[in-house]
Amino acid sequence: MRPDRRFSLTLAGLVAGFVVLVLVITLVLPSWRMDLTEQRLFTLSEGSRGILASMEEPVSLSLYFSEGVAAEFPALRT
C-alpha cells in the first residue's frame, strides 16, 4: 500500500472515530449525573430516593420570589 494512501485511510479513520466519540458524549453523557462535591451535597439520600420511587403521580411545584429579595441577588433576577 502506498504511504499517501495509508495516511489518507488513517486520517479518515481518526476523523470517523472522533465523530463517533463526539456523538457518544453528546447523546449519553447528558443523562449521567455525578455529584463531585466534597461532602456529596447535591446527592439524594436513600430515603429521598425511596420516596421518589414510590410516587405514582407527577408533582407540581410553584416558586414565589419577591422583588425585594431579588434586588439583593442580581444573578437571580436574570
N, C-alpha and C positions, 0 to 999 in steps of 0.2 A: 504494500500500500504506500502510496506517495506521501511524503511528510505534510504537504499542504492539505491533502485530503484528510489525513488523520487529525490535523489541527482543527479543520472545519467540523469534523464529527465530534471531536472532544468539546469544542466550543458550543455546538448545538446541544449536546448532552448536558453541559453545565447550565445553559440557559433554561432548558426544559426542567431540570432539577430545581433550579431557583424558582421557576414559575409554580411548580408543584408545592414547594416549601411555602411560598407566599400564600397560596390558596389554603393550605392546611392551617397555617397560622391565622388567617382571617376568618376561616369558617369554623374551626374547632375551638381555638383559644378563647374567643369571647364568651363561650358558655362555661368555661372554667373560671372559678374564683378562688383566690388564695388570700388569706389574712397573714400578711407578713409583719404585723406589728409585734412589738416585743412581748406583750402580755396577752396577745390574741384578743384585742379589744373589740374587734368587729366580727367575732365568731359567735354564732348562736350556741347556747348551752344545749345539752342533750334534752333537758326538759322542754325548752322552747321548740326544738325540732320535733319532739313528740306531739306537742300541742298543734303545731302547724300541720303535721302529717295527719292528725285526726280531724282536721277541719274539712267539712264537706261542701261548704258554700264560700264563695269569694267574700272578702271583707273590703268595705269601702272606708277610706279614711279621709277626713277633711282637716286641713290645716288653716288655722286662723292666726294671722300675724299682723300686729298693729303697725301703723306708720311710725308711731313714736319710738317703738323698739327698733324698727328697721333703720331709723335715722342713725343709730349708733354703729350699724354694720353695713357700710355701703356695698360690700360684696354681695350681701343677701338681697339687697334691693334690686340688683340687676337680675 
